[in-house]
Amino acid sequence: MSLILGFITGGYGLYLILFTSYLDEGGLYEIFLIVGLITVGVFLLVPAKIYIIIQLTTREHNRRKNNH
């Protein structure tokens, strides 16, 4: 769930940078909004990726342990 929410939040921040004029025409509030969205997205993505990596490595370790 955290992974999906991180992609959505970060993606929306990138959308605002690339496809809108928020960054050019907006003031300081809009800049902080975009930076905040991207930051929250990254903070949600990193723990989710670490959790997935740990689950995959323990599954592989258990599979190899059972085969030998």
N, C-alpha and C positions, 0 to 999 in steps of 0.2 A: 504494500500500500504506500509506503514511504517512497519507494522508487518511482511509482507512477505520479504521485503528487509532486515529487521533485522535478520530474520531466515537464510536467504541466506548468509549474511555477517558473522554472528557469526558461522554458520555451516561450512563455508569455512575455517575460522580460526581454528576451532576444527579439521577439516579434515587435515589441514597442520600439526597440532601437532601429531595427532594419526596415520596417515597413510603415512607420508613422513618423510624424514630424514632432513628436513629443520632446525629443532631445534637443532639436533646433529651436523650436518656438517656446518651449516650456521654460519655466523658471527653475529655481533650486529644488522645489518640492518634487517636480517631475523627475529630475535627475536622481534624487534620493529614492523615489518610488521604483525606478527601473533598477538601480543598484540593489535595492532591498529585495526585489523579486528574484534577481539572479542569485544573490547571496543565500536567500532562503532555499532556493532550488538546489544549490550546491550542497548546503548543509543537510538537506534531506537525501540527496543522492549518495553521498560518501558513506554513511553508516549502512545504507541498504546494500551497496556494492560489497562492503566488507562482510556483511552477514552472508550474502550469497556465496562469496569466495570461501568462507569458513565452512558453510554447509557442503559445498562441492568437494573440498579437500577431505573433510571427515568422511563423506560418503565413499570417496575413492580409497581412502585408507582402510575403511571397514571392508570394502569389496576385496582389496588385495589381501587383507588379513584372513578373510574367509576362504579364499582360493588356495592359500598355502597351508 
